[in-house]
Amino acid sequence: MSRHGAEPVSITNAPIAHSQDIRGREVRYLLSMLVRTGCFVAAVVTSGPLRWVFIAGALFLPYVAVVLANAGSRRSPQNATFTPEPFGVLAPGATLPPRDGPPGATRPSTTETG
């Protein structure tokens, strides 16, 4: 299978791990439910028109929490892709530059024997 002509893959476009996605959803849901609990407690201890605002919050926040939890994460795509520059081709009879390597390392001979 040849990848010639395929678009380069960018690691910034990779999706978040499933376990991290689930953890983020759980945290968002927990925070929404904490706010709902606060609205319910505030509705019990307050009076007047503000009580109705807290009651509405306590009634509608579960829906909002579920929608937010099911939305998952949305990673904004980055347009930073890695496209390496081609090195070119050695001309016939050209020699390779010396290699930086560990002491004692040898480079295969480029001369023909025979």
Backbone atoms as SQL, in Angstrom:
CREATE TABLE atoms (id INTEGER PRIMARY KEY, chain TEXT, resi INTEGER, resn TEXT, atom TEXT, x REAL, y REAL, z REAL);
INSERT INTO atoms VALUES
  (1, 'A', 1, 'MET', 'N', 0.849, -1.178, 0.000),
  (2, 'A', 1, 'MET', 'CA', 0.000, 0.000, 0.000),
  (3, 'A', 1, 'MET', 'C', 0.892, 1.238, 0.000),
  (4, 'A', 2, 'SER', 'N', 0.785, 2.030, -1.000),
  (5, 'A', 2, 'SER', 'CA', 1.625, 3.203, -1.153),
  (6, 'A', 2, 'SER', 'C', 0.945, 4.431, -0.567),
  (7, 'A', 3, 'ARG', 'N', 1.736, 5.246, 0.119),
  (8, 'A', 3, 'ARG', 'CA', 1.196, 6.482, 0.695),
  (9, 'A', 3, 'ARG', 'C', 1.571, 7.671, -0.171),
  (10, 'A', 4, 'HIS', 'N', 2.115, 7.398, -1.365),
  (11, 'A', 4, 'HIS', 'CA', 2.537, 8.477, -2.247),
  (12, 'A', 4, 'HIS', 'C', 1.318, 9.319, -2.624),
  (13, 'A', 5, 'GLY', 'N', 1.407, 10.605, -2.409),
  (14, 'A', 5, 'GLY', 'CA', 0.312, 11.496, -2.752),
  (15, 'A', 5, 'GLY', 'C', -0.714, 11.664, -1.636),
  (16, 'A', 6, 'ALA', 'N', -0.551, 10.950, -0.534),
  (17, 'A', 6, 'ALA', 'CA', -1.500, 11.075, 0.570),
  (18, 'A', 6, 'ALA', 'C', -1.220, 12.353, 1.347),
  (19, 'A', 7, 'GLU', 'N', -2.244, 12.886, 1.962),
  (20, 'A', 7, 'GLU', 'CA', -2.101, 14.080, 2.788),
  (21, 'A', 7, 'GLU', 'C', -1.291, 13.745, 4.029),
  (22, 'A', 8, 'PRO', 'N', -0.385, 14.623, 4.473),
  (23, 'A', 8, 'PRO', 'CA', 0.365, 14.355, 5.700),
  (24, 'A', 8, 'PRO', 'C', -0.566, 14.361, 6.909),
  (25, 'A', 9, 'VAL', 'N', -0.259, 13.504, 7.859),
  (26, 'A', 9, 'VAL', 'CA', -1.068, 13.391, 9.067),
  (27, 'A', 9, 'VAL', 'C', -0.469, 14.291, 10.132),
  (28, 'A', 10, 'SER', 'N', -1.324, 15.054, 10.785),
  (29, 'A', 10, 'SER', 'CA', -0.876, 15.946, 11.842),
  (30, 'A', 10, 'SER', 'C', -1.326, 15.392, 13.183),
  (31, 'A', 11, 'ILE', 'N', -0.419, 15.308, 14.131),
  (32, 'A', 11, 'ILE', 'CA', -0.758, 14.772, 15.452),
  (33, 'A', 11, 'ILE', 'C', -1.732, 15.678, 16.184),
  (34, 'A', 12, 'THR', 'N', -1.764, 16.960, 15.826),
  (35, 'A', 12, 'THR', 'CA', -2.697, 17.876, 16.503),
  (36, 'A', 12, 'THR', 'C', -4.134, 17.607, 16.100),
  (37, 'A', 13, 'ASN', 'N', -4.352, 16.874, 15.013),
  (38, 'A', 13, 'ASN', 'CA', -5.706, 16.535, 14.599),
  (39, 'A', 13, 'ASN', 'C', -6.167, 15.196, 15.165),
  (40, 'A', 14, 'ALA', 'N', -5.308, 14.526, 15.897),
  (41, 'A', 14, 'ALA', 'CA', -5.668, 13.233, 16.467),
  (42, 'A', 14, 'ALA', 'C', -6.724, 13.425, 17.553),
  (43, 'A', 15, 'PRO', 'N', -7.683, 12.508, 17.641),
  (44, 'A', 15, 'PRO', 'CA', -8.716, 12.647, 18.670),
  (45, 'A', 15, 'PRO', 'C', -8.156, 12.400, 20.060),
  (46, 'A', 16, 'ILE', 'N', -8.872, 12.904, 21.049),
  (47, 'A', 16, 'ILE', 'CA', -8.499, 12.695, 22.448),
  (48, 'A', 16, 'ILE', 'C', -8.773, 11.241, 22.808),
  (49, 'A', 17, 'ALA', 'N', -7.987, 10.687, 23.690),
  (50, 'A', 17, 'ALA', 'CA', -8.177, 9.305, 24.137),
  (51, 'A', 17, 'ALA', 'C', -9.575, 9.146, 24.730),
  (52, 'A', 18, 'HIS', 'N', -10.146, 7.973, 24.519),
  (53, 'A', 18, 'HIS', 'CA', -11.506, 7.706, 24.990),
  (54, 'A', 18, 'HIS', 'C', -11.633, 7.890, 26.504),
  (55, 'A', 19, 'SER', 'N', -10.646, 7.428, 27.257),
  (56, 'A', 19, 'SER', 'CA', -10.711, 7.555, 28.716),
  (57, 'A', 19, 'SER', 'C', -10.690, 9.025, 29.140),
  (58, 'A', 20, 'GLN', 'N', -9.888, 9.854, 28.451),
  (59, 'A', 20, 'GLN', 'CA', -9.860, 11.285, 28.772),
  (60, 'A', 20, 'GLN', 'C', -11.175, 11.952, 28.399),
  (61, 'A', 21, 'ASP', 'N', -11.776, 11.524, 27.290),
  (62, 'A', 21, 'ASP', 'CA', -13.051, 12.085, 26.862),
  (63, 'A', 21, 'ASP', 'C', -14.142, 11.766, 27.880),
  (64, 'A', 22, 'ILE', 'N', -14.194, 10.521, 28.328),
  (65, 'A', 22, 'ILE', 'CA', -15.194, 10.116, 29.329),
  (66, 'A', 22, 'ILE', 'C', -14.986, 10.893, 30.624),
  (67, 'A', 23, 'ARG', 'N', -13.747, 11.040, 31.045),
  (68, 'A', 23, 'ARG', 'CA', -13.447, 11.781, 32.279),
  (69, 'A', 23, 'ARG', 'C', -13.912, 13.237, 32.164),
  (70, 'A', 24, 'GLY', 'N', -13.670, 13.864, 31.035),
  (71, 'A', 24, 'GLY', 'CA', -14.113, 15.245, 30.833),
  (72, 'A', 24, 'GLY', 'C', -15.622, 15.371, 30.873),
  (73, 'A', 25, 'ARG', 'N', -16.311, 14.409, 30.282),
  (74, 'A', 25, 'ARG', 'CA', -17.786, 14.416, 30.321),
  (75, 'A', 25, 'ARG', 'C', -18.299, 14.257, 31.747),
  (76, 'A', 26, 'GLU', 'N', -17.678, 13.349, 32.498),
  (77, 'A', 26, 'GLU', 'CA', -18.100, 13.146, 33.883),
  (78, 'A', 26, 'GLU', 'C', -17.917, 14.411, 34.717),
  (79, 'A', 27, 'VAL', 'N', -16.798, 15.095, 34.519),
  (80, 'A', 27, 'VAL', 'CA', -16.525, 16.317, 35.285),
  (81, 'A', 27, 'VAL', 'C', -17.542, 17.400, 34.934),
  (82, 'A', 28, 'ARG', 'N', -17.836, 17.577, 33.630),
  (83, 'A', 28, 'ARG', 'CA', -18.833, 18.580, 33.225),
  (84, 'A', 28, 'ARG', 'C', -20.204, 18.258, 33.809),
  (85, 'A', 29, 'TYR', 'N', -20.598, 16.981, 33.788),
  (86, 'A', 29, 'TYR', 'CA', -21.890, 16.588, 34.332),
  (87, 'A', 29, 'TYR', 'C', -21.946, 16.824, 35.840),
  (88, 'A', 30, 'LEU', 'N', -20.864, 16.469, 36.533),
  (89, 'A', 30, 'LEU', 'CA', -20.811, 16.670, 37.986),
  (90, 'A', 30, 'LEU', 'C', -20.936, 18.154, 38.338),
  (91, 'A', 31, 'LEU', 'N', -20.216, 18.998, 37.617),
  (92, 'A', 31, 'LEU', 'CA', -20.302, 20.438, 37.895),
  (93, 'A', 31, 'LEU', 'C', -21.710, 20.976, 37.633),
  (94, 'A', 32, 'SER', 'N', -22.331, 20.519, 36.559),
  (95, 'A', 32, 'SER', 'CA', -23.703, 20.959, 36.271),
  (96, 'A', 32, 'SER', 'C', -24.665, 20.506, 37.360),
  (97, 'A', 33, 'MET', 'N', -24.479, 19.309, 37.861),
  (98, 'A', 33, 'MET', 'CA', -25.367, 18.811, 38.918),
  (99, 'A', 33, 'MET', 'C', -25.109, 19.535, 40.240),
  (100, 'A', 34, 'LEU', 'N', -23.882, 19.958, 40.486),
  (101, 'A', 34, 'LEU', 'CA', -23.600, 20.753, 41.683),
  (102, 'A', 34, 'LEU', 'C', -24.300, 22.110, 41.600),
  (103, 'A', 35, 'VAL', 'N', -24.284, 22.717, 40.422),
  (104, 'A', 35, 'VAL', 'CA', -24.994, 23.989, 40.244),
  (105, 'A', 35, 'VAL', 'C', -26.488, 23.774, 40.420),
  (106, 'A', 36, 'ARG', 'N', -27.018, 22.664, 39.897),
  (107, 'A', 36, 'ARG', 'CA', -28.446, 22.360, 40.056),
  (108, 'A', 36, 'ARG', 'C', -28.795, 22.193, 41.535),
  (109, 'A', 37, 'THR', 'N', -27.946, 21.498, 42.272),
  (110, 'A', 37, 'THR', 'CA', -28.198, 21.322, 43.711),
  (111, 'A', 37, 'THR', 'C', -28.184, 22.665, 44.416),
  (112, 'A', 38, 'GLY', 'N', -27.246, 23.534, 44.025),
  (113, 'A', 38, 'GLY', 'CA', -27.218, 24.878, 44.602),
  (114, 'A', 38, 'GLY', 'C', -28.487, 25.659, 44.285),
  (115, 'A', 39, 'CYS', 'N', -29.001, 25.513, 43.067),
  (116, 'A', 39, 'CYS', 'CA', -30.254, 26.185, 42.702),
  (117, 'A', 39, 'CYS', 'C', -31.415, 25.650, 43.545),
  (118, 'A', 40, 'PHE', 'N', -31.446, 24.352, 43.752),
  (119, 'A', 40, 'PHE', 'CA', -32.531, 23.764, 44.545),
  (120, 'A', 40, 'PHE', 'C', -32.484, 24.257, 45.988),
  (121, 'A', 41, 'VAL', 'N', -31.296, 24.260, 46.582),
  (122, 'A', 41, 'VAL', 'CA', -31.151, 24.739, 47.962),
  (123, 'A', 41, 'VAL', 'C', -31.504, 26.221, 48.036),
  (124, 'A', 42, 'ALA', 'N', -31.055, 27.018, 47.066),
  (125, 'A', 42, 'ALA', 'CA', -31.364, 28.444, 47.054),
  (126, 'A', 42, 'ALA', 'C', -32.859, 28.679, 46.882),
  (127, 'A', 43, 'ALA', 'N', -33.540, 27.834, 46.109),
  (128, 'A', 43, 'ALA', 'CA', -34.987, 27.979, 45.929),
  (129, 'A', 43, 'ALA', 'C', -35.729, 27.706, 47.230),
  (130, 'A', 44, 'VAL', 'N', -35.187, 26.825, 48.062),
  (131, 'A', 44, 'VAL', 'CA', -35.839, 26.511, 49.338),
  (132, 'A', 44, 'VAL', 'C', -35.662, 27.648, 50.340),
  (133, 'A', 45, 'VAL', 'N', -34.502, 28.299, 50.348),
  (134, 'A', 45, 'VAL', 'CA', -34.214, 29.293, 51.381),
  (135, 'A', 45, 'VAL', 'C', -34.560, 30.726, 50.966),
  (136, 'A', 46, 'THR', 'N', -34.855, 30.969, 49.689),
  (137, 'A', 46, 'THR', 'CA', -35.202, 32.333, 49.269),
  (138, 'A', 46, 'THR', 'C', -36.698, 32.450, 49.036),
  (139, 'A', 47, 'SER', 'N', -37.148, 33.684, 48.874),
  (140, 'A', 47, 'SER', 'CA', -38.557, 33.926, 48.568),
  (141, 'A', 47, 'SER', 'C', -38.651, 35.003, 47.499),
  (142, 'A', 48, 'GLY', 'N', -39.825, 35.162, 46.963),
  (143, 'A', 48, 'GLY', 'CA', -40.039, 36.188, 45.948),
  (144, 'A', 48, 'GLY', 'C', -39.706, 35.674, 44.549),
  (145, 'A', 49, 'PRO', 'N', -39.516, 36.617, 43.626),
  (146, 'A', 49, 'PRO', 'CA', -39.276, 36.231, 42.226),
  (147, 'A', 49, 'PRO', 'C', -37.958, 35.463, 42.032),
  (148, 'A', 50, 'LEU', 'N', -36.981, 35.714, 42.890),
  (149, 'A', 50, 'LEU', 'CA', -35.709, 35.013, 42.768),
  (150, 'A', 50, 'LEU', 'C', -35.878, 33.510, 42.981),
  (151, 'A', 51, 'ARG', 'N', -36.853, 33.130, 43.811),
  (152, 'A', 51, 'ARG', 'CA', -37.125, 31.709, 44.044),
  (153, 'A', 51, 'ARG', 'C', -37.490, 31.026, 42.726),
  (154, 'A', 52, 'TRP', 'N', -38.266, 31.688, 41.883),
  (155, 'A', 52, 'TRP', 'CA', -38.692, 31.084, 40.614),
  (156, 'A', 52, 'TRP', 'C', -37.522, 30.933, 39.641),
  (157, 'A', 53, 'VAL', 'N', -36.585, 31.837, 39.732),
  (158, 'A', 53, 'VAL', 'CA', -35.376, 31.705, 38.901),
  (159, 'A', 53, 'VAL', 'C', -34.596, 30.457, 39.325),
  (160, 'A', 54, 'PHE', 'N', -34.458, 30.265, 40.629),
  (161, 'A', 54, 'PHE', 'CA', -33.743, 29.083, 41.113),
  (162, 'A', 54, 'PHE', 'C', -34.502, 27.798, 40.795),
  (163, 'A', 55, 'ILE', 'N', -35.818, 27.814, 40.878),
  (164, 'A', 55, 'ILE', 'CA', -36.618, 26.635, 40.532),
  (165, 'A', 55, 'ILE', 'C', -36.447, 26.307, 39.051),
  (166, 'A', 56, 'ALA', 'N', -36.479, 27.337, 38.202),
  (167, 'A', 56, 'ALA', 'CA', -36.282, 27.107, 36.767),
  (168, 'A', 56, 'ALA', 'C', -34.885, 26.520, 36.508),
  (169, 'A', 57, 'GLY', 'N', -33.892, 27.036, 37.216),
  (170, 'A', 57, 'GLY', 'CA', -32.547, 26.487, 37.069),
  (171, 'A', 57, 'GLY', 'C', -32.479, 25.035, 37.499),
  (172, 'A', 58, 'ALA', 'N', -33.135, 24.707, 38.619),
  (173, 'A', 58, 'ALA', 'CA', -33.128, 23.331, 39.110),
  (174, 'A', 58, 'ALA', 'C', -33.868, 22.394, 38.158),
  (175, 'A', 59, 'LEU', 'N', -34.861, 22.918, 37.433),
  (176, 'A', 59, 'LEU', 'CA', -35.618, 22.073, 36.511),
  (177, 'A', 59, 'LEU', 'C', -34.904, 21.890, 35.162),
  (178, 'A', 60, 'PHE', 'N', -34.257, 22.937, 34.658),
  (179, 'A', 60, 'PHE', 'CA', -33.686, 22.866, 33.322),
  (180, 'A', 60, 'PHE', 'C', -32.207, 22.469, 33.282),
  (181, 'A', 61, 'LEU', 'N', -31.509, 22.582, 34.398),
  (182, 'A', 61, 'LEU', 'CA', -30.088, 22.211, 34.390),
  (183, 'A', 61, 'LEU', 'C', -29.827, 20.725, 34.114),
  (184, 'A', 62, 'PRO', 'N', -30.701, 19.800, 34.513),
  (185, 'A', 62, 'PRO', 'CA', -30.431, 18.401, 34.138),
  (186, 'A', 62, 'PRO', 'C', -30.386, 18.213, 32.620),
  (187, 'A', 63, 'TYR', 'N', -31.285, 18.859, 31.899),
  (188, 'A', 63, 'TYR', 'CA', -31.272, 18.763, 30.446),
  (189, 'A', 63, 'TYR', 'C', -29.970, 19.332, 29.886),
  (190, 'A', 64, 'VAL', 'N', -29.593, 20.500, 30.367),
  (191, 'A', 64, 'VAL', 'CA', -28.363, 21.136, 29.899),
  (192, 'A', 64, 'VAL', 'C', -27.156, 20.265, 30.239),
  (193, 'A', 65, 'ALA', 'N', -27.149, 19.666, 31.427),
  (194, 'A', 65, 'ALA', 'CA', -26.028, 18.827, 31.844),
  (195, 'A', 65, 'ALA', 'C', -25.892, 17.604, 30.945),
  (196, 'A', 66, 'VAL', 'N', -26.996, 16.995, 30.585),
  (197, 'A', 66, 'VAL', 'CA', -26.952, 15.814, 29.724),
  (198, 'A', 66, 'VAL', 'C', -26.485, 16.191, 28.323),
  (199, 'A', 67, 'VAL', 'N', -26.979, 17.304, 27.810),
  (200, 'A', 67, 'VAL', 'CA', -26.557, 17.741, 26.475),
  (201, 'A', 67, 'VAL', 'C', -25.061, 18.041, 26.470),
  (202, 'A', 68, 'LEU', 'N', -24.575, 18.723, 27.502),
  (203, 'A', 68, 'LEU', 'CA', -23.141, 19.025, 27.572),
  (204, 'A', 68, 'LEU', 'C', -22.305, 17.758, 27.726),
  (205, 'A', 69, 'ALA', 'N', -22.789, 16.814, 28.532),
  (206, 'A', 69, 'ALA', 'CA', -22.034, 15.580, 28.746),
  (207, 'A', 69, 'ALA', 'C', -21.995, 14.737, 27.478),
  (208, 'A', 70, 'ASN', 'N', -23.067, 14.729, 26.712),
  (209, 'A', 70, 'ASN', 'CA', -23.101, 13.931, 25.488),
  (210, 'A', 70, 'ASN', 'C', -22.396, 14.604, 24.316),
  (211, 'A', 71, 'ALA', 'N', -22.105, 15.879, 24.443),
  (212, 'A', 71, 'ALA', 'CA', -21.456, 16.595, 23.342),
  (213, 'A', 71, 'ALA', 'C', -20.040, 16.102, 23.128),
  (214, 'A', 72, 'GLY', 'N', -19.400, 15.598, 24.149),
  (215, 'A', 72, 'GLY', 'CA', -18.029, 15.144, 24.003),
  (216, 'A', 72, 'GLY', 'C', -17.096, 16.324, 23.844),
  (217, 'A', 73, 'SER', 'N', -15.868, 16.035, 23.515),
  (218, 'A', 73, 'SER', 'CA', -14.905, 17.116, 23.349),
  (219, 'A', 73, 'SER', 'C', -14.812, 17.481, 21.883),
  (220, 'A', 74, 'ARG', 'N', -14.592, 18.732, 21.651),
  (221, 'A', 74, 'ARG', 'CA', -14.418, 19.214, 20.291),
  (222, 'A', 74, 'ARG', 'C', -13.042, 19.864, 20.220),
  (223, 'A', 75, 'ARG', 'N', -12.119, 19.166, 19.638),
  (224, 'A', 75, 'ARG', 'CA', -10.772, 19.701, 19.489),
  (225, 'A', 75, 'ARG', 'C', -10.739, 20.509, 18.204),
  (226, 'A', 76, 'SER', 'N', -10.333, 21.754, 18.325),
  (227, 'A', 76, 'SER', 'CA', -10.261, 22.584, 17.132),
  (228, 'A', 76, 'SER', 'C', -9.072, 22.128, 16.290),
  (229, 'A', 77, 'PRO', 'N', -9.304, 21.919, 15.002),
  (230, 'A', 77, 'PRO', 'CA', -8.205, 21.435, 14.170),
  (231, 'A', 77, 'PRO', 'C', -7.129, 22.494, 14.003),
  (232, 'A', 78, 'GLN', 'N', -5.923, 22.051, 14.056),
  (233, 'A', 78, 'GLN', 'CA', -4.779, 22.922, 13.833),
  (234, 'A', 78, 'GLN', 'C', -4.341, 22.724, 12.388),
  (235, 'A', 79, 'ASN', 'N', -3.922, 23.763, 11.758),
  (236, 'A', 79, 'ASN', 'CA', -3.466, 23.650, 10.382),
  (237, 'A', 79, 'ASN', 'C', -1.956, 23.487, 10.294),
  (238, 'A', 80, 'ALA', 'N', -1.342, 23.079, 11.384),
  (239, 'A', 80, 'ALA', 'CA', 0.103, 22.874, 11.385),
  (240, 'A', 80, 'ALA', 'C', 0.379, 21.434, 11.001),
  (241, 'A', 81, 'THR', 'N', 0.879, 21.227, 9.803),
  (242, 'A', 81, 'THR', 'CA', 1.223, 19.892, 9.357),
  (243, 'A', 81, 'THR', 'C', 2.710, 19.847, 9.049),
  (244, 'A', 82, 'PHE', 'N', 3.261, 18.677, 9.136),
  (245, 'A', 82, 'PHE', 'CA', 4.678, 18.470, 8.879),
  (246, 'A', 82, 'PHE', 'C', 4.833, 17.944, 7.466),
  (247, 'A', 83, 'THR', 'N', 5.506, 18.697, 6.640),
  (248, 'A', 83, 'THR', 'CA', 5.800, 18.251, 5.284),
  (249, 'A', 83, 'THR', 'C', 7.308, 18.346, 5.085),
  (250, 'A', 84, 'PRO', 'N', 8.005, 17.214, 5.121),
  (251, 'A', 84, 'PRO', 'CA', 9.467, 17.244, 5.013),
  (252, 'A', 84, 'PRO', 'C', 9.906, 17.664, 3.620),
  (253, 'A', 85, 'GLU', 'N', 11.030, 18.327, 3.583),
  (254, 'A', 85, 'GLU', 'CA', 11.623, 18.718, 2.308),
  (255, 'A', 85, 'GLU', 'C', 12.336, 17.502, 1.718),
  (256, 'A', 86, 'PRO', 'N', 12.253, 17.289, 0.412),
  (257, 'A', 86, 'PRO', 'CA', 12.960, 16.156, -0.187),
  (258, 'A', 86, 'PRO', 'C', 14.465, 16.399, -0.149),
  (259, 'A', 87, 'PHE', 'N', 15.227, 15.319, 0.041),
  (260, 'A', 87, 'PHE', 'CA', 16.677, 15.418, 0.113),
  (261, 'A', 87, 'PHE', 'C', 17.322, 15.360, -1.256),
  (262, 'A', 88, 'GLY', 'N', 16.669, 14.773, -2.195),
  (263, 'A', 88, 'GLY', 'CA', 17.252, 14.645, -3.521),
  (264, 'A', 88, 'GLY', 'C', 17.865, 13.275, -3.717),
  (265, 'A', 89, 'VAL', 'N', 18.523, 13.104, -4.856),
  (266, 'A', 89, 'VAL', 'CA', 19.102, 11.822, -5.229),
  (267, 'A', 89, 'VAL', 'C', 20.592, 12.038, -5.493),
  (268, 'A', 90, 'LEU', 'N', 21.403, 11.084, -5.064),
  (269, 'A', 90, 'LEU', 'CA', 22.833, 11.158, -5.343),
  (270, 'A', 90, 'LEU', 'C', 23.089, 10.869, -6.814),
  (271, 'A', 91, 'ALA', 'N', 23.948, 11.659, -7.381),
  (272, 'A', 91, 'ALA', 'CA', 24.327, 11.424, -8.774),
  (273, 'A', 91, 'ALA', 'C', 25.215, 10.195, -8.848),
  (274, 'A', 92, 'PRO', 'N', 25.237, 9.523, -9.992),
  (275, 'A', 92, 'PRO', 'CA', 26.112, 8.351, -10.116),
  (276, 'A', 92, 'PRO', 'C', 27.569, 8.745, -9.892),
  (277, 'A', 93, 'GLY', 'N', 28.263, 7.984, -9.079),
  (278, 'A', 93, 'GLY', 'CA', 29.666, 8.229, -8.784),
  (279, 'A', 93, 'GLY', 'C', 29.887, 9.223, -7.659),
  (280, 'A', 94, 'ALA', 'N', 28.827, 9.787, -7.079),
  (281, 'A', 94, 'ALA', 'CA', 28.988, 10.742, -5.974),
  (282, 'A', 94, 'ALA', 'C', 29.317, 9.980, -4.702),
  (283, 'A', 95, 'THR', 'N', 30.014, 10.634, -3.795),
  (284, 'A', 95, 'THR', 'CA', 30.352, 10.012, -2.519),
  (285, 'A', 95, 'THR', 'C', 29.486, 10.605, -1.420),
  (286, 'A', 96, 'LEU', 'N', 29.261, 9.821, -0.409),
  (287, 'A', 96, 'LEU', 'CA', 28.464, 10.268, 0.728),
  (288, 'A', 96, 'LEU', 'C', 29.330, 11.079, 1.673),
  (289, 'A', 97, 'PRO', 'N', 28.746, 12.086, 2.339),
  (290, 'A', 97, 'PRO', 'CA', 29.525, 12.832, 3.324),
  (291, 'A', 97, 'PRO', 'C', 29.851, 11.951, 4.518),
  (292, 'A', 98, 'PRO', 'N', 30.888, 12.310, 5.311),
  (293, 'A', 98, 'PRO', 'CA', 31.233, 11.501, 6.478),
  (294, 'A', 98, 'PRO', 'C', 30.063, 11.465, 7.465),
  (295, 'A', 99, 'ARG', 'N', 29.905, 10.330, 8.086),
  (296, 'A', 99, 'ARG', 'CA', 28.795, 10.129, 9.010),
  (297, 'A', 99, 'ARG', 'C', 29.252, 10.388, 10.430),
  (298, 'A', 100, 'ASP', 'N', 28.441, 11.154, 11.155),
  (299, 'A', 100, 'ASP', 'CA', 28.702, 11.330, 12.583),
  (300, 'A', 100, 'ASP', 'C', 28.077, 10.144, 13.284),
  (301, 'A', 101, 'GLY', 'N', 28.854, 9.425, 13.998),
  (302, 'A', 101, 'GLY', 'CA', 28.321, 8.245, 14.664),
  (303, 'A', 101, 'GLY', 'C', 29.212, 7.841, 15.812),
  (304, 'A', 102, 'PRO', 'N', 28.909, 6.719, 16.423),
  (305, 'A', 102, 'PRO', 'CA', 29.716, 6.251, 17.549),
  (306, 'A', 102, 'PRO', 'C', 31.106, 5.857, 17.078),
  (307, 'A', 103, 'PRO', 'N', 32.089, 5.926, 17.977),
  (308, 'A', 103, 'PRO', 'CA', 33.460, 5.541, 17.600),
  (309, 'A', 103, 'PRO', 'C', 33.487, 4.114, 17.097),
  (310, 'A', 104, 'GLY', 'N', 34.227, 3.904, 16.033),
  (311, 'A', 104, 'GLY', 'CA', 34.349, 2.558, 15.487),
  (312, 'A', 104, 'GLY', 'C', 33.288, 2.222, 14.477),
  (313, 'A', 105, 'ALA', 'N', 32.325, 3.067, 14.295),
  (314, 'A', 105, 'ALA', 'CA', 31.276, 2.788, 13.317),
  (315, 'A', 105, 'ALA', 'C', 31.834, 2.996, 11.924),
  (316, 'A', 106, 'THR', 'N', 31.493, 2.117, 11.048),
  (317, 'A', 106, 'THR', 'CA', 31.999, 2.235, 9.683),
  (318, 'A', 106, 'THR', 'C', 30.838, 2.408, 8.729),
  (319, 'A', 107, 'ARG', 'N', 31.142, 3.054, 7.631),
  (320, 'A', 107, 'ARG', 'CA', 30.143, 3.254, 6.596),
  (321, 'A', 107, 'ARG', 'C', 30.456, 2.266, 5.475),
  (322, 'A', 108, 'PRO', 'N', 29.412, 1.672, 4.902),
  (323, 'A', 108, 'PRO', 'CA', 29.673, 0.743, 3.788),
  (324, 'A', 108, 'PRO', 'C', 30.396, 1.464, 2.664),
  (325, 'A', 109, 'SER', 'N', 31.253, 0.756, 1.998),
  (326, 'A', 109, 'SER', 'CA', 32.029, 1.315, 0.899),
  (327, 'A', 109, 'SER', 'C', 31.113, 1.655, -0.271),
  (328, 'A', 110, 'THR', 'N', 31.414, 2.788, -0.920),
  (329, 'A', 110, 'THR', 'CA', 30.602, 3.180, -2.068),
  (330, 'A', 110, 'THR', 'C', 31.320, 2.875, -3.375),
  (331, 'A', 111, 'THR', 'N', 32.515, 2.287, -3.293),
  (332, 'A', 111, 'THR', 'CA', 33.240, 1.963, -4.518),
  (333, 'A', 111, 'THR', 'C', 32.858, 0.561, -4.972),
  (334, 'A', 112, 'GLU', 'N', 32.908, 0.396, -6.269),
  (335, 'A', 112, 'GLU', 'CA', 32.566, -0.913, -6.822),
  (336, 'A', 112, 'GLU', 'C', 33.801, -1.786, -6.854),
  (337, 'A', 113, 'THR', 'N', 33.616, -3.043, -6.611),
  (338, 'A', 113, 'THR', 'CA', 34.733, -3.977, -6.702),
  (339, 'A', 113, 'THR', 'C', 34.471, -4.899, -7.852),
  (340, 'A', 114, 'GLY', 'N', 35.502, -5.337, -8.449),
  (341, 'A', 114, 'GLY', 'CA', 35.221, -6.297, -9.368),
  (342, 'A', 114, 'GLY', 'C', 35.809, -6.609, -10.542);
